[in-house]
Amino acid sequence: MSDFQEARALIRAARARHAGAPAGMRGAAVPYRRRGEMSIPAFRNPAGGDPEVDGRAASLRVMAKAATLPVDFFFYDLEDAAPDDPQYKPLARRFLIEALRAHDFGDRVRAFRPNNVRTPYFEDDVVEVIEAAGHRLDAVVIPKTECFEEVADVQAILRAVSRAAGRDRPLSIEVLIESPGAFVDAERIAGLEDVTALIFGAWDFARTLGARVDAQRWLDDQAVARQTLPILAAAHGKDAVDAVTATLPIRPKDPGDARAAERHAAALALARRDAEDAQRLGFAAKWILHPDQIEPIQGAFTPSREEALAALDLAARYARAAAAGSGAEVDGDRLADKAVVGADWWRVEAGRRAGVLDEGDLEATGLSWDELRRAAVTADR
């Protein structure tokens, strides 16, 4: 047996080195959960209106709506939503600060999107907004990313601004992946400590390639980039957020316009289809542009009560079988080992967050949440 002493020493040293390594699993390093992320313009000026007066009223009205919409995550947008004009960008910034300070947003995740770091607007965007309303924010959405080094610099900048503003923790960073350079560096970007999500920007990604976004074909046309991001994000315990659906659900102006109603319904069905596809691929959420998209998109990431209860029952049966010495449980026509139970476990967590499951459902299993989760997803130690 002495011949194996060297090998055993190597095994124990390897175990000690790697015992604390986090499992590569979606969302393990993300402090919040959401199914949809909605962009809210920070600037809206009626045609012919005075930006200071009419623009302020319209902008605040739009941003106030974010406090009432049933969306999990919203961000006020200073980038694409405000014209690239030094006359309007400061107004958008001022209106955004006013809106952040005015409303009770409940348990929604709150963020804003500044202009990118290469613009002359970024400095005032991050300093003024975080200084005045950083205590109301959870995250920052960073657009037009080109490389890892850029996001690393943004992380250092946001930490410095947050410290100066008196925040006791860094803001989370969600990074738009919408260029070839950002895509190539996406895995390194996901590894940055404050980054919580990679967001696929389908339209800018197509623009940089000279490609097109077709509402019906983009799931296939952009499949390589789109399907890669959840993998790269999960490798570092982060999330991936899917791109917008290409067709907006324009509400019929005339309730009797059957053709317009059909187009509206088709646009909502398209959003639901895209979101269901994203959910199957491992995206944690999807970008939302229109209030009517909230229900179909967030609904695609929400299991039915029947689905959530079935997943909970499987986890409980597996946990009890494991305690009795079995490593697998027959579930219909499946042999449910830890991998199968863990794949279904996402429905339990999503159902609990969405209120589909309640504490009574968990108590009925006779097991604690920690016992169930340990059986379903915790890596062997």
C-alpha positions in Angstrom: 0.0 0.0 0.0 2.9 2.3 0.6 3.3 2.5 -3.3 0.1 4.6 -3.3 1.2 7.2 -0.7 2.5 9.6 -3.3 -0.7 9.3 -5.4 -2.9 9.8 -2.3 -0.9 12.9 -1.4 -1.5 14.3 -4.9 -5.2 13.5 -4.6 -5.6 15.3 -1.3 -3.6 18.3 -2.5 -5.8 18.6 -5.6 -8.9 18.3 -3.5 -7.7 21.1 -1.2 -6.9 23.3 -4.1 -10.2 22.9 -5.9 -12.6 22.3 -3.0 -13.6 26.0 -2.8 -14.1 26.4 -6.6 -17.6 27.6 -7.3 -19.7 25.3 -9.5 -20.3 26.9 -12.9 -24.1 27.4 -12.7 -26.3 30.2 -14.0 -27.1 32.9 -11.5 -24.9 31.5 -8.6 -23.2 34.9 -8.3 -26.1 37.1 -9.1 -27.8 39.0 -6.2 -31.3 39.3 -7.9 -33.6 37.3 -10.1 -35.8 38.5 -13.0 -37.6 37.2 -16.0 -37.9 40.4 -18.0 -35.9 43.6 -18.3 -37.7 46.6 -19.6 -36.1 49.7 -21.2 -37.8 52.9 -20.2 -36.9 56.1 -22.1 -35.5 58.9 -19.9 -36.3 61.5 -22.5 -39.5 62.1 -24.5 -40.3 65.4 -26.1 -43.6 66.0 -27.9 -43.3 67.3 -31.5 -42.8 71.0 -31.3 -42.7 71.0 -27.5 -40.3 72.9 -25.2 -37.8 70.3 -24.0 -37.5 71.9 -20.6 -41.2 72.1 -20.0 -43.1 69.7 -22.3 -40.2 67.3 -22.5 -39.9 67.2 -18.7 -43.6 66.5 -18.3 -43.6 63.8 -21.0 -40.4 62.1 -19.8 -41.5 62.0 -16.2 -44.9 60.6 -17.2 -43.2 57.8 -19.1 -40.7 57.0 -16.3 -43.5 57.1 -13.6 -45.1 54.2 -15.4 -42.2 52.0 -14.5 -43.3 52.2 -10.9 -46.7 50.6 -11.8 -45.7 48.0 -14.4 -45.5 44.4 -13.3 -42.0 43.9 -14.6 -39.2 42.4 -12.6 -36.4 44.6 -13.8 -36.4 48.0 -15.5 -33.8 50.5 -16.5 -34.0 54.1 -17.4 -32.3 54.8 -20.6 -29.9 57.7 -21.3 -28.4 56.2 -24.4 -30.6 55.3 -27.4 -33.7 56.8 -25.8 -32.1 60.3 -25.8 -30.9 62.0 -29.0 -27.1 62.2 -29.5 -27.1 66.0 -28.9 -25.5 68.0 -26.1 -28.8 69.9 -25.8 -30.8 66.9 -24.8 -28.5 64.5 -23.0 -28.2 66.7 -19.9 -32.0 67.1 -19.8 -32.5 63.3 -20.0 -30.0 62.9 -17.1 -31.8 65.5 -15.0 -35.2 64.0 -15.6 -33.9 60.5 -14.8 -32.6 61.6 -11.5 -35.9 63.3 -10.7 -37.8 60.1 -11.5 -35.5 57.8 -9.5 -35.9 59.9 -6.5 -39.7 60.4 -6.8 -41.2 56.9 -6.8 -41.5 53.7 -4.8 -40.5 50.9 -7.1 -41.2 48.1 -4.6 -39.1 45.0 -5.1 -38.3 45.7 -8.8 -34.6 45.6 -9.8 -33.7 49.2 -10.7 -31.0 50.2 -13.1 -30.0 52.8 -15.7 -28.2 52.8 -18.9 -25.6 55.5 -19.4 -24.0 56.3 -22.7 -20.9 54.2 -23.4 -17.5 55.1 -21.9 -16.1 56.4 -25.2 -18.7 59.2 -25.4 -18.4 62.7 -23.8 -21.7 62.0 -21.9 -20.5 59.0 -19.9 -18.7 60.9 -17.2 -21.6 63.1 -16.2 -24.0 60.2 -16.6 -22.4 58.0 -14.0 -21.1 60.7 -11.6 -24.3 62.8 -11.5 -26.8 59.9 -11.4 -25.0 57.8 -8.8 -24.2 60.9 -6.7 -27.8 62.0 -6.7 -29.7 58.7 -6.8 -27.3 55.9 -6.4 -29.0 54.7 -3.3 -32.1 53.9 -5.4 -30.2 51.8 -7.9 -29.3 48.1 -8.1 -27.5 47.9 -11.4 -26.0 49.7 -14.4 -26.5 48.5 -18.0 -23.4 49.2 -20.1 -24.0 49.6 -23.9 -21.8 49.4 -27.0 -19.1 47.3 -25.3 -16.0 46.5 -27.5 -13.6 44.6 -25.2 -12.8 43.1 -21.8 -10.5 46.0 -20.9 -13.2 48.5 -21.4 -15.6 46.7 -19.0 -12.8 46.3 -16.5 -12.2 50.1 -16.6 -16.0 50.7 -16.2 -16.0 48.4 -13.2 -13.2 50.4 -11.6 -14.9 53.7 -12.4 -18.3 52.6 -11.0 -16.6 51.4 -7.8 -14.9 54.7 -7.4 -18.0 56.7 -8.0 -20.1 54.5 -5.7 -17.5 54.9 -2.9 -17.6 58.7 -3.3 -21.4 58.6 -3.3 -21.4 56.7 0.0 -22.7 53.4 -1.3 -21.7 50.4 0.9 -21.6 47.9 -2.0 -20.7 48.1 -5.7 -23.5 48.4 -8.3 -24.1 45.3 -10.4 -23.1 45.6 -14.1 -25.1 44.1 -17.0 -23.1 44.2 -20.2 -24.6 44.4 -23.7 -22.8 42.0 -26.1 -23.5 43.7 -29.4 -20.2 43.7 -31.3 -17.7 41.0 -32.6 -15.1 42.3 -30.1 -17.4 42.0 -27.1 -18.5 38.6 -28.2 -14.9 37.3 -28.5 -14.2 38.7 -25.0 -17.6 37.7 -23.5 -16.2 34.9 -21.3 -13.6 37.2 -19.7 -16.2 39.9 -19.3 -18.5 37.5 -17.4 -15.6 36.7 -15.1 -15.4 40.3 -13.8 -16.6 40.4 -10.2 -19.3 43.1 -10.5 -20.7 41.8 -13.8 -24.0 39.9 -13.2 -25.3 39.4 -16.8 -24.4 39.4 -20.5 -27.2 40.8 -22.6 -27.4 39.9 -26.3 -27.9 43.0 -28.5 -29.2 41.4 -31.6 -29.7 44.6 -33.6 -26.3 46.2 -33.0 -24.7 42.8 -33.4 -26.3 42.5 -36.9 -25.3 46.1 -37.7 -21.6 45.4 -36.9 -21.7 42.4 -39.2 -23.7 43.9 -42.0 -26.4 41.4 -41.3 -30.2 41.6 -40.9 -32.6 40.8 -38.1 -35.6 39.0 -39.5 -38.4 38.6 -36.9 -39.1 35.1 -38.0 -35.6 33.8 -38.8 -33.3 35.5 -36.2 -33.4 32.6 -33.8 -31.6 30.6 -36.4 -29.7 33.3 -38.1 -28.0 34.4 -34.9 -28.0 31.0 -33.2 -24.2 30.7 -32.7 -23.8 34.0 -30.9 -27.1 33.8 -29.1 -26.7 30.2 -27.8 -23.1 30.8 -26.7 -23.8 33.6 -24.2 -25.7 31.5 -21.6 -22.8 29.1 -21.5 -20.2 31.7 -21.1 -22.2 33.5 -18.4 -23.0 30.4 -16.4 -19.3 29.4 -16.4 -18.8 32.3 -14.0 -22.2 32.0 -12.1 -23.7 34.9 -14.1 -26.9 35.2 -16.2 -27.6 35.8 -19.8 -30.4 38.0 -21.0 -31.9 37.5 -24.4 -32.4 40.3 -27.0 -35.6 42.2 -27.9 -38.2 40.6 -30.2 -38.0 42.3 -33.6 -41.7 43.1 -33.9 -43.4 45.5 -31.6 -47.1 44.9 -30.5 -48.7 48.1 -31.8 -52.1 48.5 -30.1 -55.0 49.1 -32.5 -56.2 52.7 -32.5 -59.6 51.5 -33.5 -61.0 48.6 -31.4 -63.0 47.5 -34.4 -59.9 47.2 -36.6 -59.7 43.4 -36.9 -56.6 43.4 -39.0 -54.7 45.6 -36.6 -55.9 43.4 -33.7 -54.5 40.4 -35.5 -51.1 42.0 -36.0 -51.1 42.9 -32.3 -51.9 39.4 -31.3 -49.3 38.0 -33.7 -46.6 40.3 -32.2 -47.4 39.1 -28.7 -47.3 35.4 -29.9 -43.9 36.1 -31.4 -42.6 37.6 -28.2 -43.9 34.5 -26.3 -42.2 32.2 -28.9 -38.9 33.9 -28.6 -39.0 34.0 -24.8 -39.9 30.3 -24.6 -36.9 29.5 -26.8 -34.7 31.7 -24.6 -35.9 29.9 -21.5 -35.1 26.5 -23.0 -31.6 27.7 -23.9 -30.8 28.8 -20.4 -31.3 32.5 -20.6 -32.5 33.9 -17.2 -34.6 36.7 -18.8 -35.4 38.6 -21.9 -35.4 42.3 -22.9 -38.8 44.0 -23.0 -39.6 47.1 -25.1 -43.4 47.4 -24.8 -45.7 47.0 -21.7 -47.8 44.5 -23.6 -44.8 42.2 -23.9 -44.4 41.8 -20.1 -47.0 39.1 -19.6 -46.0 36.8 -22.6 -42.3 37.2 -21.9 -42.3 36.9 -18.1 -44.9 34.2 -18.4 -42.6 32.1 -20.6 -40.1 32.1 -17.6 -42.8 31.2 -15.1 -43.8 27.5 -14.7 -47.4 26.5 -14.2 -48.4 25.3 -10.8 -48.7 21.8 -12.1 -45.1 21.9 -13.6 -43.7 23.5 -10.4 -45.4 20.9 -8.1 -44.2 18.0 -10.3 -40.6 19.3 -10.1 -40.9 19.8 -6.4 -42.2 16.3 -5.9 -39.4 14.8 -8.0 -36.8 16.7 -5.9 -38.4 15.4 -2.7 -38.6 11.8 -3.9 -35.0 12.0 -5.1 -33.8 13.4 -1.8 -35.5 10.7 0.2 -34.2 8.0 -2.2 -30.7 9.4 -1.9 -30.9 9.3 1.9 -31.9 5.6 1.6 -28.9 4.8 -0.6 -30.3 5.2 -4.1 -28.6 7.5 -6.6 -31.5 7.7 -9.0 -35.3 7.7 -9.1 -37.7 6.5 -11.8 -39.8 9.3 -13.0 -42.3 8.2 -15.6 -40.2 7.1 -18.6 -37.0 8.8 -17.2 -34.3 7.6 -14.9 -34.0 10.7 -12.8 -30.5 11.0 -11.4 -29.0 14.2 -10.0 -28.6 15.8 -13.4 -32.2 15.3 -14.4 -33.5 16.4 -11.0 -31.3 19.5 -11.1 -32.5 20.4 -14.6 -36.1 20.3 -13.3 -35.2 22.2 -10.1 -35.2 25.5 -12.0 -39.0 25.2 -12.2 -39.1 24.9 -8.4 -37.0 28.1 -7.9 -38.9 30.0 -10.5 -42.3 28.9 -9.1 -41.3 29.9 -5.6 -40.2 33.4 -6.7 -43.3 33.9 -8.9 -45.7 32.8 -6.1 -46.7 29.7 -8.0 -45.5 27.6 -5.0 -46.0 28.6 -1.4 -44.4 27.6 1.9 -47.2 25.1 2.4 -46.1 23.2 -0.7 -42.6 23.0 0.6 -43.7 21.9 4.1 -45.8 19.2 2.5 -42.6 17.5 1.3 -41.4 17.0 4.9 -38.0 18.4 3.9 -36.4 21.8 4.4 -35.6 24.1 1.5 -31.9 23.5 2.1 -32.3 19.7 2.1 -34.2 19.8 -1.2 -31.7 22.2 -2.8 -28.8 20.1 -1.6 -30.2 17.0 -3.2 -31.1 18.8 -6.5 -28.3 21.1 -7.3 -25.5 21.3 -4.8 -22.2 19.9 -6.1 -20.7 16.9 -4.3 -18.2 17.8 -1.7 
